[in-house]
Amino acid sequence: MKYEVTYMTNEFTWKVGGAQGEGIDSTGEILATVLTRMGYYIFAYRHFMSLVKGGHTNYKIRASTLDPIYYHGDDLDMLVAFDQLSIQENEDELIEGGIIIHDAKFQATTKRAGLKVCSVPLSDMAKELGNAIIKNMVAAGASAYVLDIDPSNFYEQIEQQFGKKGVELVELNKTAFNKGYDYIKDHYGDVRRPAPQATKPATGSLLMSGNEAIGLGAVLNGCRILAAYPITPATEILYWVLANLPKYGGKVLQAEDEIAACIMAIGANYAGVRSMTSTSGPGLSLMMEALGMAGISETPLVIVDVQRGGPSTGLPTKTEQSDISGALYGSHGETPRIVITPTTIPDCFYQIGRAFNLAEEYQLPVIVCSDLLLGMNKMAFRDLDLSTVDIARKGFVDQEQLDALEKGAFKRYSLDTESGVSPRSIPGMKNGRYCALTNEHEETGLEIEDVPMRKAQMEKRFRKFDELQKHVNDWGYDYTGVEAPDVLIVGMGSTVAQIQEATRHFDGISYGHLQFRCLAPFPTDVKKYFEAAKKVYVIDNNYTGQLAGIISREIGYHAKLNPVLKYDGNPFTIRDIVTAVKG
């Protein structure tokens, strides 16, 4: 059964589709930026293939005048198609009476009745202007007329975007925009989908991807070295930090591979510099030995894993949540680590700051598991709360304490610590320690193999979780809904928006929504929600039900858990979740 998903009247959705290399992203970015400047809340979603040219790609925008948008929506009001394949791939999303604007270079066909189809010579107009790629601005003009957006909003964007390249280019883009606007006005004047009126904010809004939010959060929270190897969908973190970190005295190191990148980040942290590495699933796999090194040497380390479809090269440009088991249990031996799953694009900013503070305070690896849905897509929102930035540099021994010790007496891995955290020195501090073995060691850092000390050091390292457990329930999950619901919907990370919207369609069903933000240490307080619910659905963007498996391991309730799985490279839709719950 296909459930009707209704949206508020203060919203609209738009999409442009075509072949890779046709300027699809540029077309979407133009409208996304204009709408943000006009005061709309938007979520912009990119669907693309791992190709330079060819294949199908599209860019979808969902806009609202009232509330922040965290998901691009199931349905579609208007489609701009640069080729027939874009119609075939996307017409099922169109609402009844939905609008298609297509390039007149092909004869458009649809399998659905009731759609309004407008043929516009996008390519021919661009050729007349001497620039084939400028058809994206022609398409923007046509869209502006249908959406009833004043052209002055686009002129402002064109001047800002192209002003530095000269007046001639600015005028060319304005002309292209006007051609598209006037053509559809003259030939299809009654085809309209007026956008609800937005109120322009007094100050500018932010239009940001999860990767950009992580980059910004890292810089503002004191990260001064990023070591990374380019990999989709995490490369944008590398690019953003490269463009901005040097302004604050930081360095970006492009390593020869992910192994080297991780070790560079460990070395920089060992030297006392807040450092991180960013990657995706294949790179995280390569970092596993280094992750163990950070664990046994008790060196802070922040790894950002922007998950994509696996295994192996898998689906480089599609989303998934299938690295969770690797993040939790990967590496040989047993290494304590914190695993954080940010829920929204703004949350990416807040959680990367938390990651740096936790990594230093507890001297262990912190893995931040984002995914492509968050990482490479954008949303517009009013602001970030910069008062949350708190660079808490903890866990260091000071020089005065070291001066009071005899030479060689400093116990870098002291067992005499209830929290499991021993103060660390920075290389160069007199009476400190300059060697951190990857072998098991005794309290001063010398290599050992005796049974009692090995046992004591392992217990010390994992004792950090006892301390962390006292606080993780404060921030490691969110819960909304009734106390004893008929249905409990559980998710992790980026599925939060679709689950929240799906619950609006649970007519007559009492519900609760539990969203995990931290999986290690596991926030055990959530047990009460599983106990009270009659039935539990676990939303897992992977094949094996990894979140359901973690819940079963940590707190049980196996018989109540109903995994809802998706592993085709696409994010969950609202309809997916409603269908799973209502049957």
Disulfide bonds with the S-S distance in Angstrom:
none
